[in-house]
């Protein structure tokens, strides 16, 4: 084989390899550019203790309760002073993913579906009670919020083998048990997912958080892997899907609202400092 022919063969192979790996590395849920309707109005960079902030909940008086992946501690972060003002231990080290408040009680979700009920969490000696929901560990429970309409906790899971929908489960606070039927089913064949290349894929939406808008009653479901925000109406029907800018939301894990509906999203450290963002949707 002549040098020219050999050079041509090598060039063709290099081009083919480039094309192959380019398509292979593209996410299976490739999406359109980030939505312009998302605006960040304020930003708080978090200290190292919250490098892996995984869940946030509004307390009041410009204070937010936060948990992080590895420590069994509730951190109280003050938005005015931009500081952690208190740390409340509640359990051993573990993979904690979500936090929500019901009056004076905090509930913390571990990724294996176990719930930690921390009564009077702001008092000097809070008491912790553990609830095993029965959710399988491989579902990777990540999102947690209180649903006052049903006096229950909603649990969003990251992984699910079903290709047609993603369930959101409910834990009854009156019976302290997991309800048999999912509270919500996010169907991937819904038109709202039309901007995605592959819609019938369980990785189309991998929730990191769930919450309920205090004014409209809409469900907000956040994803951090390929950052996006899904909004459902109060009946659980998909209403709006917003693609988030990866530079602004490198690993969006937490979401909470103030009583008037102001939206806050937290990001774990990922090539930048962890933060809490005040987000405005147009």
MIVOLUM-971312 format. One record per residue (C-alpha): residue in three letters; x, y, z. Coordinates in steps of 0.2 Angstrom, whole numbers. Example, Ala and Ser with C-alpha at 12.3 -4.5 7.8 and 13.67 -1.06 7.14 Angstrom:
MIVOLUM-971312
+--------+-------+-------+-------+
! residu !     x !     y !     z !
+--------+-------+-------+-------+
!    ALA !    62 !   -22 !    39 !
!    SER !    68 !    -5 !    36 !
+--------+-------+-------+-------+
This chain:
MIVOLUM-971312
+--------+-------+-------+-------+
! residu !     x !     y !     z !
+--------+-------+-------+-------+
!    UNK !     0 !     0 !     0 !
!    UNK !     7 !    17 !    -5 !
!    UNK !    10 !    31 !     8 !
!    UNK !    -4 !    41 !     0 !
!    UNK !   -17 !    26 !     1 !
!    UNK !   -12 !    23 !    19 !
!    UNK !   -14 !    41 !    23 !
!    UNK !   -31 !    41 !    15 !
!    UNK !   -36 !    25 !    25 !
!    UNK !   -30 !    33 !    42 !
!    UNK !   -39 !    49 !    38 !
!    UNK !   -56 !    40 !    35 !
!    UNK !   -54 !    30 !    51 !
!    UNK !   -50 !    45 !    61 !
!    UNK !   -66 !    54 !    54 !
!    UNK !   -76 !    38 !    57 !
!    UNK !   -70 !    37 !    75 !
!    UNK !   -74 !    55 !    78 !
!    UNK !   -92 !    54 !    72 !
!    UNK !   -95 !    38 !    82 !
!    UNK !   -88 !    45 !    98 !
!    UNK !   -97 !    61 !    96 !
!    UNK !  -114 !    53 !    94 !
!    UNK !  -110 !    40 !   108 !
!    UNK !  -106 !    54 !   120 !
!    UNK !  -122 !    64 !   116 !
!    UNK !  -134 !    62 !   130 !
!    UNK !  -149 !    50 !   126 !
!    UNK !  -161 !    64 !   131 !
!    UNK !  -152 !    77 !   120 !
!    UNK !  -162 !    93 !   122 !
!    UNK !  -164 !   110 !   114 !
!    UNK !  -155 !   126 !   121 !
!    UNK !  -159 !   132 !   138 !
!    UNK !  -175 !   141 !   140 !
!    UNK !  -175 !   160 !   139 !
!    UNK !  -189 !   161 !   152 !
!    UNK !  -178 !   157 !   166 !
!    UNK !  -169 !   172 !   175 !
!    UNK !  -158 !   172 !   191 !
!    UNK !  -162 !   187 !   201 !
!    UNK !  -150 !   183 !   216 !
!    UNK !  -136 !   171 !   220 !
!    UNK !  -129 !   165 !   237 !
!    UNK !  -113 !   156 !   237 !
!    UNK !  -113 !   142 !   250 !
!    UNK !   -98 !   138 !   262 !
!    UNK !   -89 !   121 !   261 !
!    UNK !  -100 !   113 !   274 !
!    UNK !  -114 !   113 !   260 !
!    UNK !  -103 !   108 !   246 !
!    UNK !  -115 !    94 !   242 !
!    UNK !  -131 !   102 !   246 !
!    UNK !  -145 !    90 !   241 !
!    UNK !  -161 !    98 !   248 !
!    UNK !  -168 !   114 !   254 !
!    UNK !  -184 !   120 !   263 !
!    UNK !  -190 !   137 !   267 !
!    UNK !  -191 !   140 !   286 !
!    UNK !  -196 !   159 !   287 !
!    UNK !  -188 !   176 !   290 !
!    UNK !  -176 !   173 !   276 !
!    UNK !  -169 !   157 !   283 !
!    UNK !  -168 !   140 !   274 !
!    UNK !  -165 !   123 !   281 !
!    UNK !  -153 !   112 !   271 !
!    UNK !  -146 !    95 !   270 !
!    UNK !  -131 !    88 !   261 !
!    UNK !  -127 !    71 !   254 !
!    UNK !  -116 !    64 !   268 !
!    UNK !  -119 !    72 !   285 !
!    UNK !  -134 !    68 !   296 !
!    UNK !  -136 !    87 !   300 !
!    UNK !  -149 !   100 !   296 !
!    UNK !  -140 !   117 !   292 !
!    UNK !  -149 !   133 !   295 !
!    UNK !  -144 !   146 !   282 !
!    UNK !  -148 !   164 !   283 !
!    UNK !  -150 !   173 !   267 !
!    UNK !  -147 !   190 !   275 !
!    UNK !  -130 !   187 !   283 !
!    UNK !  -126 !   173 !   270 !
!    UNK !  -120 !   162 !   283 !
!    UNK !  -124 !   145 !   292 !
!    UNK !  -131 !   151 !   308 !
!    UNK !  -135 !   134 !   316 !
!    UNK !  -132 !   115 !   314 !
!    UNK !  -144 !   102 !   320 !
!    UNK !  -138 !    84 !   321 !
!    UNK !  -152 !    71 !   318 !
!    UNK !  -143 !    55 !   312 !
!    UNK !  -128 !    46 !   307 !
!    UNK !  -118 !    49 !   291 !
!    UNK !  -128 !    44 !   275 !
!    UNK !  -134 !    48 !   258 !
!    UNK !  -147 !    62 !   262 !
!    UNK !  -157 !    69 !   248 !
!    UNK !  -172 !    79 !   253 !
!    UNK !  -179 !    89 !   267 !
!    UNK !  -197 !    96 !   270 !
!    UNK !  -205 !   105 !   285 !
!    UNK !  -222 !   101 !   292 !
!    UNK !  -225 !   114 !   306 !
!    UNK !  -211 !   112 !   319 !
!    UNK !  -206 !    95 !   312 !
!    UNK !  -193 !    92 !   299 !
!    UNK !  -193 !    76 !   287 !
!    UNK !  -177 !    71 !   279 !
!    UNK !  -176 !    58 !   265 !
!    UNK !  -162 !    46 !   263 !
!    UNK !  -159 !    39 !   245 !
!    UNK !  -164 !    21 !   251 !
!    UNK !  -182 !    28 !   254 !
!    UNK !  -180 !    29 !   273 !
!    UNK !  -188 !    45 !   281 !
!    UNK !  -181 !    54 !   297 !
!    UNK !  -194 !    63 !   307 !
!    UNK !  -186 !    76 !   317 !
!    UNK !  -199 !    83 !   329 !
!    UNK !  -196 !   101 !   336 !
!    UNK !  -181 !   102 !   325 !
!    UNK !  -177 !   120 !   330 !
!    UNK !  -179 !   117 !   349 !
!    UNK !  -163 !   113 !   360 !
!    UNK !  -166 !    94 !   360 !
!    UNK !  -175 !    88 !   344 !
!    UNK !  -181 !    70 !   344 !
!    UNK !  -178 !    59 !   328 !
!    UNK !  -190 !    44 !   323 !
!    UNK !  -186 !    33 !   308 !
!    UNK !  -199 !    27 !   295 !
!    UNK !  -195 !    13 !   283 !
!    UNK !  -206 !    17 !   268 !
!    UNK !  -203 !     0 !   259 !
!    UNK !  -196 !     9 !   243 !
!    UNK !  -182 !    -1 !   235 !
!    UNK !  -165 !     5 !   236 !
!    UNK !  -161 !     5 !   218 !
!    UNK !  -175 !    17 !   214 !
!    UNK !  -164 !    31 !   222 !
!    UNK !  -176 !    42 !   231 !
!    UNK !  -171 !    60 !   229 !
!    UNK !  -186 !    72 !   230 !
!    UNK !  -196 !    76 !   245 !
!    UNK !  -210 !    88 !   249 !
!    UNK !  -226 !    90 !   260 !
!    UNK !  -243 !    89 !   252 !
!    UNK !  -255 !    98 !   263 !
!    UNK !  -270 !    93 !   253 !
!    UNK !  -268 !    75 !   257 !
!    UNK !  -257 !    77 !   273 !
!    UNK !  -244 !    66 !   265 !
!    UNK !  -226 !    67 !   259 !
!    UNK !  -222 !    66 !   241 !
!    UNK !  -207 !    56 !   236 !
!    UNK !  -199 !    58 !   219 !
!    UNK !  -187 !    44 !   213 !
!    UNK !  -173 !    46 !   201 !
!    UNK !  -173 !    29 !   193 !
!    UNK !  -187 !    18 !   187 !
!    UNK !  -186 !     3 !   175 !
!    UNK !  -203 !     8 !   167 !
!    UNK !  -200 !    16 !   150 !
!    UNK !  -217 !    25 !   149 !
!    UNK !  -218 !    35 !   165 !
!    UNK !  -210 !    40 !   181 !
!    UNK !  -220 !    38 !   197 !
!    UNK !  -220 !    50 !   212 !
!    UNK !  -225 !    40 !   228 !
!    UNK !  -234 !    47 !   243 !
!    UNK !  -231 !    43 !   262 !
!    UNK !  -246 !    46 !   273 !
!    UNK !  -243 !    55 !   289 !
!    UNK !  -259 !    49 !   297 !
!    UNK !  -255 !    31 !   294 !
!    UNK !  -236 !    32 !   293 !
!    UNK !  -236 !    21 !   278 !
!    UNK !  -233 !    22 !   259 !
!    UNK !  -248 !    23 !   249 !
!    UNK !  -250 !     8 !   236 !
!    UNK !  -253 !    18 !   221 !
!    UNK !  -242 !    32 !   215 !
!    UNK !  -248 !    49 !   219 !
!    UNK !  -242 !    56 !   202 !
!    UNK !  -237 !    47 !   185 !
!    UNK !  -226 !    57 !   173 !
!    UNK !  -230 !    50 !   156 !
!    UNK !  -216 !    52 !   144 !
!    UNK !  -228 !    52 !   129 !
!    UNK !  -235 !    69 !   135 !
!    UNK !  -233 !    83 !   122 !
!    UNK !  -223 !    93 !   134 !
!    UNK !  -208 !    81 !   131 !
!    UNK !  -208 !    84 !   112 !
!    UNK !  -192 !    95 !   114 !
!    UNK !  -183 !    79 !   119 !
!    UNK !  -175 !    67 !   106 !
!    UNK !  -180 !    52 !   115 !
!    UNK !  -196 !    52 !   125 !
!    UNK !  -199 !    34 !   129 !
!    UNK !  -184 !    32 !   140 !
!    UNK !  -184 !    31 !   159 !
!    UNK !  -169 !    43 !   159 !
!    UNK !  -179 !    57 !   150 !
!    UNK !  -183 !    64 !   168 !
!    UNK !  -172 !    59 !   183 !
!    UNK !  -179 !    70 !   197 !
!    UNK !  -168 !    77 !   210 !
!    UNK !  -182 !    87 !   219 !
!    UNK !  -201 !    90 !   220 !
!    UNK !  -211 !   104 !   228 !
!    UNK !  -228 !   112 !   227 !
!    UNK !  -231 !   130 !   223 !
!    UNK !  -239 !   138 !   238 !
!    UNK !  -250 !   149 !   228 !
!    UNK !  -255 !   140 !   212 !
!    UNK !  -254 !   122 !   219 !
!    UNK !  -243 !   117 !   204 !
!    UNK !  -230 !   103 !   206 !
!    UNK !  -212 !   108 !   202 !
!    UNK !  -200 !    93 !   198 !
!    UNK !  -182 !    97 !   196 !
!    UNK !  -168 !    87 !   187 !
!    UNK !  -150 !    90 !   190 !
!    UNK !  -142 !    77 !   178 !
!    UNK !  -147 !    86 !   162 !
!    UNK !  -154 !   101 !   171 !
!    UNK !  -173 !   105 !   168 !
!    UNK !  -188 !   109 !   177 !
!    UNK !  -205 !   101 !   174 !
!    UNK !  -221 !   110 !   180 !
!    UNK !  -237 !   100 !   182 !
!    UNK !  -254 !   107 !   186 !
!    UNK !  -263 !   104 !   202 !
!    UNK !  -271 !    88 !   194 !
!    UNK !  -254 !    81 !   190 !
!    UNK !  -255 !    85 !   171 !
!    UNK !  -238 !    90 !   163 !
!    UNK !  -240 !   108 !   159 !
!    UNK !  -222 !   115 !   155 !
!    UNK !  -205 !   109 !   153 !
!    UNK !  -190 !   121 !   155 !
!    UNK !  -173 !   117 !   150 !
!    UNK !  -160 !   125 !   162 !
!    UNK !  -143 !   132 !   157 !
!    UNK !  -130 !   120 !   163 !
!    UNK !  -118 !   134 !   167 !
!    UNK !  -130 !   142 !   179 !
!    UNK !  -137 !   125 !   185 !
!    UNK !  -123 !   113 !   185 !
!    UNK !  -130 !   101 !   198 !
!    UNK !  -148 !   107 !   203 !
!    UNK !  -153 !    96 !   218 !
!    UNK !  -164 !   107 !   229 !
!    UNK !  -180 !   117 !   226 !
!    UNK !  -191 !   127 !   238 !
!    UNK !  -203 !   141 !   239 !
!    UNK !  -206 !   156 !   250 !
!    UNK !  -225 !   158 !   256 !
!    UNK !  -228 !   171 !   242 !
!    UNK !  -221 !   159 !   228 !
!    UNK !  -203 !   165 !   226 !
!    UNK !  -193 !   151 !   219 !
!    UNK !  -176 !   145 !   226 !
!    UNK !  -165 !   132 !   218 !
!    UNK !  -149 !   125 !   225 !
!    UNK !  -134 !   118 !   216 !
!    UNK !  -121 !   106 !   223 !
!    UNK !  -102 !   110 !   220 !
!    UNK !   -98 !   105 !   202 !
!    UNK !   -83 !   115 !   195 !
!    UNK !   -90 !   130 !   205 !
!    UNK !   -95 !   134 !   222 !
!    UNK !  -112 !   127 !   229 !
!    UNK !  -125 !   140 !   228 !
!    UNK !  -143 !   145 !   231 !
!    UNK !  -152 !   154 !   217 !
!    UNK !  -167 !   165 !   217 !
!    UNK !  -176 !   161 !   201 !
!    UNK !  -189 !   170 !   191 !
!    UNK !  -199 !   161 !   178 !
!    UNK !  -207 !   172 !   164 !
+--------+-------+-------+-------+
